[in-house]
Amino acid sequence: MKFQVLDIIPHLKNPLTGEIVSTAERLNQVVQTARRAEELGFDSFAVGERHAGEFISSSPTTVLAAIAAVTNRIRLQTGVTVLSVLDPVRVAEDYATIDQLSRAAWNS
């Protein structure tokens, strides 16, 4: 059995305080969550692409590249990729690059 964390990076007000963290802080939280998931033994971390609503995951490859810089073992994946608004060849190249940056040793 394998375990994965999927984040589509909602950027919402804290339900108790009504405060909202900056976009930079929220993205840093995602990177730290991925780092912690790796420490806890999760097999993979995925970021889903969203282009509407209160989400800041319109560029999951960029977020995954930041995660690749601070992790060593965890597999990085897309949770959702909206190919209808992207160049499919570029998507493949971007994810292949993240694959190389992540240095993950996977057992498929």
Residue, then its C-alpha position, 0 to 999 in steps of 0.5 A: m500500500k502506498f500513501q500520498v498527499l494531494d494539495i490543490i493549495p486553497h488560500l482561505k481565511n482561517p475559520l477561527t481568526g478570519e486572517i489570511v496568510s500571504t501568498a508567499e507564506r501559503l506556498n511555503q506551508v505547502v513546501q513544508t508540508a511536503r517535507r514533513a510528508e517525506e519525513l513521515g514516510f509518505d510515498s508521494f506528494a501531488v499538487g493539483e492545478r486550479h485556475a479559479g476560486e480561492f486557490i493558488s495552484s495555477s502553476p503546480t510545476t513551479v511548486l513541485a520544483a520548490i519541493a524537489a529542492v528540499t526533499n530527497r526520497i518522496r515521489l512528486q506528481t501532478g494531482v490534476t493537469v489541465l492539458s486543454v489550456l497548456d502545451p502538452v509537449r511543454v507539460a511533459e518536458d516540465y514534469a520530466t525536469i521535475d523528475q530529474l530535479s527530485r532525485a527520487a529513487w522509486n520502486s515502481 
